[in-house]
Amino acid sequence: MRIEEEIKLDYSDVLFRPKRSTLKSRKEVDLIRKYQFRHSKLIWQGIPIIASNMDGVGEIKVAKKLASYKLLTALTKQHELKDIKNITSIKKFHNSIALSCGTGRASYERLNKIIAKYPHFQFICIDVANGYSENFSHFVSEVRKKYPKKTIIAGNVVTADMTQELVLSGADIVKVGIGPGSVCTTRTQTGVGYPQLSAVIECADAAHGLGAHIVADGGCTCPGDVAKAFGGGSDFVMLGGLFAGHKEGGGKIINENGKNFVEFYGSSSEEANAKHYGGLANYRSSEGKKVKIQFRGYLDDTVKDILGGLRSSCTYVGASTLKQLSKCTTFVRVNNQFNDTFGKI
């Protein structure tokens, strides 16, 4: 047994220190990034925010809406070939979609069938809760050999060593985060995790040293957290809870006492396992929870709020582009972020 004494930080532990800026307005900030990926050599350009592959978030209607803002969406693992066929306009926004799969053969075959019919999809998201398994690295290598020109997103991990392992196995973008999500209970159920901001900083450094990228997955509760993830060096930020509860997600709307709510649950929750796999296997426990969140209407206002907050963060630290944000960032450690006199923001 050993204990790491160095302090590790979450988004709530820091604030940006403002700096003198020559920017006159938030509208001067350019959020577009242009990346070329290590293995696929694909060049992608857009705003590097990804909707998570969770039920009610990683849906085709969400992808279509976010594509209009130049954002990406990772579809849920359960999307079948017939679901893709039913969308006649899919080719108009296919570059904004990542097809998801797990390491199970059924999930992989589902992915293969979609790509065989629609080879124009460029992004593959290989998603598991625990990316530290040797089997996972081998699976990433297998997918890389089969699809040498696809951009592979793989995870989740939270340390530099496994970030490098996945990059060398064939991942272009490593998914970083274990336990920080709003409906994830991994930290309480297993005691495993890593403060998200420190994970982002350390994994980004490891990936960038090999010419690869990372996506910060989970833990963002507000637009300021999204900015902190980018400030910490993340190339992409994946959002679940912030994009949940919208019309495009297709969830069932529940009316209680005159207010509308939508159910939202973690991918490893009892609800998700019951819906997609017939229930939890008898050797495992749930690592997610179900909540009811207030129905938020259409995604437009939420997207504009997130992007507006991100632009504002850039102006406070003097970054005229999103690319410059991490270079302009100085974090200060804090004990409190909000004045909650009238309730939490």
HELIX and SHEET records of a PDB file:
HELIX    1   1 TYR A   11  ASP A   13  5                                   3    
HELIX    2   2 ARG A   26  GLU A   28  5                                   3    
HELIX    3   3 ILE A   60  ALA A   67  1                                   8    
HELIX    4   4 LEU A   81  LYS A   85  1                                   5    
HELIX    5   5 ILE A   90  LYS A   92  5                                   3    
HELIX    6   6 HIS A   94  SER A   96  5                                   3    
HELIX    7   7 ARG A  105  LYS A  117  1                                  13    
HELIX    8   8 GLU A  134  LYS A  146  1                                  13    
HELIX    9   9 ALA A  160  SER A  169  1                                  10    
HELIX   10  10 THR A  186  THR A  190  1                                   5    
HELIX   11  11 GLN A  196  GLY A  209  1                                  14    
HELIX   12  12 PRO A  223  GLY A  231  1                                   9    
HELIX   13  13 GLY A  241  PHE A  243  5                                   3    
HELIX   14  14 LYS A  247  GLY A  249  5                                   3    
HELIX   15  15 GLU A  270  TYR A  277  1                                   8    
HELIX   16  16 ASP A  300  VAL A  317  1                                  18    
HELIX   17  17 LEU A  322  CYS A  328  1                                   7    
SHEET    1   A 2 VAL A  14  PHE A  16  0                                        
SHEET    2   A 2 PHE A 331  ARG A 333 -1                                        
SHEET    1   B 2 ARG A  33  GLN A  36  0                                        
SHEET    2   B 2 ILE A  43  GLY A  46 -1                                        
SHEET    1   C 9 ILE A  49  ALA A  51  0                                        
SHEET    2   C 9 LEU A  72  ALA A  74  1                                        
SHEET    3   C 9 ILE A  97  CYS A 101  1                                        
SHEET    4   C 9 PHE A 123  ASP A 127  1                                        
SHEET    5   C 9 THR A 151  VAL A 157  1                                        
SHEET    6   C 9 ILE A 173  VAL A 176  1                                        
SHEET    7   C 9 HIS A 213  ASP A 217  1                                        
SHEET    8   C 9 PHE A 236  LEU A 239  1                                        
SHEET    9   C 9 ILE A  49  ALA A  51  1                                        
SHEET    1   D 3 ILE A 253  GLU A 256  0                                        
SHEET    2   D 3 LYS A 259  TYR A 265 -1                                        
SHEET    3   D 3 LYS A 290  GLN A 294 -1                                        
END                                                                             
